[in-house]
Amino acid sequence: MRVEKHRQRYRTIAFRMSDDELRELDKRIALSGRQKQEYLIKSVLHQKIVVIGNQVQFEKLKTQLDEILSELCRIERAEGVNENLLAPIRTAVELINSFGSERE
């Protein structure tokens, strides 16, 4: 099933694989019934990723959450966003802030 979302895909992503990895990938794609591009996009964007964090990743996550919180607060002031949506993000930011201060 192909669903068009009126988006243009004009970026190319390339990476290297061994012959064995490519054969396994091709088998998985054939079994999925999807086109290679669609299979790869779904696989990359919709899989659970396990990350072993470090300080750089922690800072990136903190920055991203701060940006989300700022945007939600801006929306809240303009349109009255429900506090129930903001509370978990505020809590996450507070936890990350306290974690970061303990590590220093």
N, C-alpha and C positions, 0 to 999 in steps of 0.2 A: 504494500500500500504506500503510495507516494503522496505526501501532503506538501503542497506548495505554500510557503509562508511569505511570498513576495519578497524574498531576499536574494541578493546576488552573492554567489560564492565565487569570489575572485582571488582568494588567498590560496597559496599552495603550501602544503606541509610535506616535508620529505624526511625520511630517516632510513637507516641501513638495517638490514636483517640478514641473518645467515640463511643458507638454502633450506635448512631444516625448519627454521622459524617461518619462512615464507610458505613452505609446503603446509605446515600446520595452520597458518593463517588462512590460506586458500581453502583448506578443508572446512574450517569453521565458517567461512563466508558462504561456501556452497551449501552447507547444512542450514544456514540461517535463512536462505531464500532472499536475502537482501543484496543490493548492489554493494560493491566493495566500499565505495565512498560512504554510503549510508551506514554500513556495518561499522566502519572505523569511527565515524562521528558518534554513533550511539555508544560504542564501546568506550570511547575516550571520555565522553561527557556524562555518562550515566552509570559509572562504576564507582563503588566505594573505594576510596583511596586511604591507605594507612600511612601516616607520616610520622617519622621520628623527629620531633621538633628540636630546633636549636634556637639560639637567641635571635638570629636574623629572621627566621620564620615567625617567631613570637612577636617581634616588632612589626612585621608586615600585617599580621593578623590584628594586632592592636590598632594599627593605623586604619585598617579597613573597617573595623568595628566603630572606631571613632567617627569616621566619615558617614557611616550608615546612621549612627545615632544623631549626628548633626543634621543630616537630611530629614530624618523622621521628626526631629524637634522643630525644624523649619516648617514641615508639612503640618505638624500639630498646631503651630501658631496660626497658620493660614487657614486650615480647614477643620480643625478639631479632631485629630486622629485619636482613636480610643487608647486610653492609658494602658490597657491590657496588651496592646501591641508593643508599646515602648518598654514596659517593665522588664521583660526578659533580656532585651538588648542592654538596657542600663545595668542590669545585674551582671551580665557578661563583661561589660566594660569595667565595672567596679572590680570584679574578680581579677581581670587581667591587670588592671592598674595596681592592685595590691600585690599580685604575684610579682610584677616587675619591680616594685619597690623593695620586696624582700630579697630579691636576687642581687641587688646592687650592694 
